[in-house]
Amino acid sequence: MILLFGIRGQLGRELLLAAAEANGAIDGPAKSEFDIADPAAVGEAMAQFRPDLVINAAAFTDVDRAESEPEAAWRANATGPRVIAEAAARADVPLIHLSTDYVFDGARAGPYCEDDPVAPISIYGQGKAAGEMAVRRASARHLILRTAWLYSRHGRNFAKTVIRLAAERDELRIVADQFGSPTAAADLARAIVGVAPRLLEPDATHGTFHLAGEGVASWFDFAERIVDERAKITGDRPGVTPIVTADYPTAARRRQNSALDCTRFADAFGTRLGPWQDSVGPVVAAILSAEAVA
């Protein structure tokens, strides 16, 4: 049985669906106010669910709001992972912890590898980097998965924002000088559920890995793909105009490059996520379908 923290988030929801497809047992605290930094609450969840494996997909993910709410961001992204890792270690069960490309500063010329220096430039990234370190210290049986540019039919994300704006505007102005690895949450969830049983084996692989959509895109590239896929369904398409980072100021500093090299994960587990372009269409269709029903 898998205990999932962050069950209400976009990845958490996709993990539930992926586990159901694989006939796997996964559950977790469903309260929106559940505090993963509360040792008593986490301990009660461990006692209630008696898991064979724990997944932490809970986080404070509003990158800009983290700049004005650093204590809340740190509690969710640094303290919470430590509490969960310590509880998993006491129960002697493995932990899969989700992290992010934001632990890097974005100065590298090509995709980041796992051994590249961590140098976060935002409150969000600093908290996530601290969370990684806490997990490594607390639990030897850990799998830290850094992902990037997550999107899905659930919650708030770039794809849903672009689709909303495409319905409201004739032109979208999108940053074209920041590059990363768009990742469909459904693809990531299926991969996690697929490798989870291997963490229960005596010779299980542990450590830090990157797992994101294959290939590199700018936010402009990503938006154009979303708009194109939406147009196939709706018949209308606004223009998409490239802009530079300076034209779109944000509270948190953004990185020029946050692409992730996922070779190590593929070598260790024999699994890759597909090219990022291939997953945009199905997610756009799912978002539009959900909007039509709402």
PLY file of the C-alpha trace (Angstrom):
ply
format ascii 1.0
element vertex 294
property float x
property float y
property float z
element edge 293
property int vertex1
property int vertex2
end_header
0.00 0.00 0.00
1.29 3.48 -0.96
0.73 6.46 1.32
0.51 9.66 -0.72
0.98 13.13 0.74
-0.37 15.81 -1.60
-3.34 13.79 -2.76
-5.31 16.89 -3.80
-2.59 18.42 -6.01
-2.35 18.02 -9.76
0.26 15.28 -9.52
-1.53 13.67 -6.58
-4.74 13.38 -8.56
-2.91 11.85 -11.51
-1.15 9.40 -9.18
-4.53 8.21 -7.94
-5.66 7.64 -11.52
-2.42 5.92 -12.52
-2.56 3.62 -9.51
-6.17 2.69 -10.29
-5.19 1.84 -13.87
-2.43 -0.41 -12.52
-4.72 -1.96 -9.89
-2.48 -0.55 -7.19
-3.46 0.59 -3.71
-2.74 4.25 -3.00
-4.36 6.59 -0.49
-3.54 9.48 1.79
-4.84 12.37 3.90
-7.46 14.20 1.86
-7.90 17.30 4.03
-6.79 20.44 2.18
-5.36 21.86 5.42
-3.24 18.78 6.21
0.15 19.98 7.48
3.03 17.75 6.40
5.33 19.70 8.73
3.35 18.50 11.77
5.08 15.37 13.12
1.94 14.28 14.99
-0.25 14.52 11.88
2.25 12.67 9.73
2.68 10.03 12.43
-1.07 9.52 12.63
-1.22 9.08 8.83
1.58 6.52 8.95
-0.24 4.61 11.70
-3.58 4.77 9.89
-2.41 3.65 6.46
0.53 1.39 7.46
2.21 1.92 4.06
4.79 -0.17 2.25
5.98 2.99 0.48
5.47 6.74 0.90
5.21 9.37 -1.85
5.53 13.06 -1.01
3.94 15.15 -3.74
2.88 17.94 -1.36
4.49 21.36 -1.78
4.02 25.12 -1.73
4.16 25.62 -5.50
3.25 29.29 -6.01
6.74 30.50 -6.90
5.96 34.21 -6.78
3.84 34.07 -3.63
6.69 32.26 -1.88
8.67 35.50 -2.06
6.12 37.25 0.16
5.28 34.18 2.29
8.71 32.62 2.88
7.82 30.97 6.19
4.84 29.13 4.73
6.87 28.09 1.68
9.75 26.85 3.84
7.42 24.90 6.11
5.88 23.03 3.18
8.98 22.62 1.03
11.77 22.09 3.58
10.34 21.21 7.00
7.57 18.98 5.67
9.87 16.72 3.64
12.11 16.29 6.67
9.17 15.26 8.87
7.91 12.79 6.26
11.38 11.35 5.63
11.97 10.84 9.35
8.61 9.09 9.70
9.34 6.86 6.70
12.76 6.00 8.12
11.27 5.05 11.49
8.83 2.75 9.72
11.64 1.41 7.50
9.72 2.09 4.28
11.06 3.76 1.13
10.16 7.33 0.20
9.65 8.94 -3.21
10.02 12.70 -2.85
9.14 15.11 -5.67
11.47 18.03 -6.26
12.02 20.60 -8.99
14.23 22.21 -11.59
14.11 25.37 -9.45
17.00 24.04 -7.35
19.29 25.18 -10.22
20.26 28.76 -11.08
19.62 28.46 -14.82
23.11 29.49 -15.92
24.07 26.16 -17.49
24.24 26.06 -21.29
22.54 22.65 -21.68
20.15 20.38 -19.77
21.00 19.90 -16.10
22.32 16.57 -14.84
21.79 15.30 -11.31
25.37 16.08 -10.27
25.31 19.71 -11.38
25.68 22.18 -8.48
22.48 23.22 -6.75
22.17 27.02 -6.58
18.56 28.20 -6.23
17.81 31.87 -6.85
14.26 32.03 -5.43
12.63 31.35 -2.06
10.74 28.46 -3.64
13.92 26.92 -5.04
15.79 27.39 -1.78
13.07 25.59 0.15
12.96 22.72 -2.31
16.76 22.36 -2.20
16.62 22.26 1.59
13.86 19.66 1.40
16.05 17.46 -0.78
18.90 17.70 1.69
16.61 16.87 4.60
15.32 13.77 2.81
18.85 12.56 2.09
19.86 13.01 5.72
16.78 11.39 7.23
16.14 8.41 4.97
18.61 6.13 3.23
15.76 4.51 1.26
14.81 7.56 -0.78
14.16 8.36 -4.42
14.23 12.11 -5.09
12.66 12.93 -8.45
13.23 16.39 -9.89
10.68 17.34 -12.50
9.81 20.55 -14.36
7.04 22.64 -15.91
4.29 20.33 -14.67
0.85 20.66 -16.25
-2.43 18.74 -16.27
-6.20 19.10 -16.35
-6.12 19.74 -12.58
-5.28 22.77 -10.48
-3.45 25.85 -11.70
-0.78 25.49 -14.37
0.61 27.07 -17.53
-1.50 25.01 -19.94
-4.77 25.96 -18.26
-3.73 29.62 -18.16
-2.88 29.65 -21.88
-6.18 27.99 -22.77
-8.10 30.54 -20.71
-6.25 33.48 -22.25
-6.66 32.03 -25.76
-10.41 32.22 -25.27
-10.25 35.83 -24.08
-7.62 37.49 -26.26
-6.60 37.89 -29.88
-2.91 37.87 -28.99
-0.84 36.13 -26.31
2.56 37.56 -25.39
4.76 34.74 -24.09
8.35 34.68 -22.82
10.68 33.11 -25.37
14.08 33.31 -23.64
13.45 30.83 -20.80
13.87 27.14 -21.60
12.78 23.98 -19.83
11.17 20.56 -20.02
7.34 20.60 -20.13
6.01 17.57 -18.24
2.49 16.18 -18.29
1.55 15.16 -14.75
-0.21 12.06 -16.09
2.99 10.85 -17.75
5.00 11.47 -14.60
2.41 9.71 -12.45
2.36 6.60 -14.62
6.15 6.41 -14.49
6.19 6.76 -10.70
3.54 4.08 -10.22
5.46 1.85 -12.63
8.76 2.02 -10.74
7.33 2.12 -7.21
7.30 -1.70 -6.72
11.00 -1.84 -7.53
11.77 0.27 -4.46
10.52 -2.61 -2.30
13.16 -4.99 -3.65
16.21 -5.79 -1.47
18.61 -4.30 -4.02
16.45 -1.26 -4.81
18.04 1.77 -6.43
18.05 4.97 -4.37
19.27 8.53 -4.93
18.40 11.64 -6.91
17.08 11.49 -10.46
15.55 13.75 -13.10
12.24 12.77 -14.65
10.58 15.19 -17.07
9.25 15.40 -20.61
11.88 14.68 -23.23
13.25 17.63 -25.16
13.63 21.34 -24.55
11.14 24.14 -25.15
10.72 27.81 -24.38
7.52 29.02 -22.76
6.74 30.47 -26.19
7.22 27.06 -27.85
5.03 25.44 -25.20
2.29 28.05 -25.59
2.27 27.75 -29.37
1.80 24.00 -29.07
-1.05 24.46 -26.60
-2.75 27.05 -28.82
-2.34 24.81 -31.89
-3.89 21.83 -30.09
-6.73 23.99 -28.80
-7.39 25.29 -32.31
-7.89 21.72 -33.57
-10.85 21.46 -31.21
-12.28 24.98 -31.09
-11.48 26.19 -34.59
-10.09 29.52 -33.44
-6.51 30.51 -32.78
-5.13 33.75 -31.31
-1.69 34.95 -32.29
1.28 34.12 -30.08
4.01 36.76 -29.88
7.45 36.11 -28.35
8.72 38.48 -25.67
11.79 38.53 -23.41
11.93 38.01 -19.66
12.42 41.73 -19.01
9.03 42.39 -20.61
7.29 40.19 -18.04
8.56 41.02 -14.54
7.73 38.61 -11.69
8.22 38.63 -7.93
10.59 35.66 -8.08
13.63 35.63 -10.35
13.31 33.23 -13.26
16.06 31.09 -14.78
17.07 31.21 -18.43
17.55 27.45 -18.56
15.87 24.78 -16.45
15.89 21.83 -18.86
16.59 18.45 -17.25
18.67 15.55 -18.57
16.80 12.34 -17.65
19.36 9.82 -18.90
20.26 8.57 -15.42
16.68 7.61 -14.64
16.30 5.85 -18.00
19.49 3.88 -17.41
18.49 2.90 -13.87
14.83 2.05 -14.44
14.46 1.54 -18.20
11.79 4.24 -18.39
11.57 7.60 -20.12
8.74 10.04 -20.53
7.94 10.68 -24.17
8.73 13.83 -26.17
7.02 16.75 -24.47
5.12 17.64 -27.64
3.25 14.32 -27.69
1.40 14.89 -24.43
0.13 18.41 -25.03
-2.81 17.41 -27.24
-4.38 14.89 -24.84
-4.05 17.29 -21.89
-5.54 20.21 -23.84
-8.45 17.99 -24.88
-8.98 16.93 -21.27
-8.94 20.55 -20.06
-11.45 21.65 -22.69
-13.66 18.65 -21.97
-13.68 19.46 -18.26
-14.56 23.09 -19.04
-17.45 21.99 -21.25
-18.89 19.88 -18.43
-18.41 22.53 -15.73
0 1
1 2
2 3
3 4
4 5
5 6
6 7
7 8
8 9
9 10
10 11
11 12
12 13
13 14
14 15
15 16
16 17
17 18
18 19
19 20
20 21
21 22
22 23
23 24
24 25
25 26
26 27
27 28
28 29
29 30
30 31
31 32
32 33
33 34
34 35
35 36
36 37
37 38
38 39
39 40
40 41
41 42
42 43
43 44
44 45
45 46
46 47
47 48
48 49
49 50
50 51
51 52
52 53
53 54
54 55
55 56
56 57
57 58
58 59
59 60
60 61
61 62
62 63
63 64
64 65
65 66
66 67
67 68
68 69
69 70
70 71
71 72
72 73
73 74
74 75
75 76
76 77
77 78
78 79
79 80
80 81
81 82
82 83
83 84
84 85
85 86
86 87
87 88
88 89
89 90
90 91
91 92
92 93
93 94
94 95
95 96
96 97
97 98
98 99
99 100
100 101
101 102
102 103
103 104
104 105
105 106
106 107
107 108
108 109
109 110
110 111
111 112
112 113
113 114
114 115
115 116
116 117
117 118
118 119
119 120
120 121
121 122
122 123
123 124
124 125
125 126
126 127
127 128
128 129
129 130
130 131
131 132
132 133
133 134
134 135
135 136
136 137
137 138
138 139
139 140
140 141
141 142
142 143
143 144
144 145
145 146
146 147
147 148
148 149
149 150
150 151
151 152
152 153
153 154
154 155
155 156
156 157
157 158
158 159
159 160
160 161
161 162
162 163
163 164
164 165
165 166
166 167
167 168
168 169
169 170
170 171
171 172
172 173
173 174
174 175
175 176
176 177
177 178
178 179
179 180
180 181
181 182
182 183
183 184
184 185
185 186
186 187
187 188
188 189
189 190
190 191
191 192
192 193
193 194
194 195
195 196
196 197
197 198
198 199
199 200
200 201
201 202
202 203
203 204
204 205
205 206
206 207
207 208
208 209
209 210
210 211
211 212
212 213
213 214
214 215
215 216
216 217
217 218
218 219
219 220
220 221
221 222
222 223
223 224
224 225
225 226
226 227
227 228
228 229
229 230
230 231
231 232
232 233
233 234
234 235
235 236
236 237
237 238
238 239
239 240
240 241
241 242
242 243
243 244
244 245
245 246
246 247
247 248
248 249
249 250
250 251
251 252
252 253
253 254
254 255
255 256
256 257
257 258
258 259
259 260
260 261
261 262
262 263
263 264
264 265
265 266
266 267
267 268
268 269
269 270
270 271
271 272
272 273
273 274
274 275
275 276
276 277
277 278
278 279
279 280
280 281
281 282
282 283
283 284
284 285
285 286
286 287
287 288
288 289
289 290
290 291
291 292
292 293
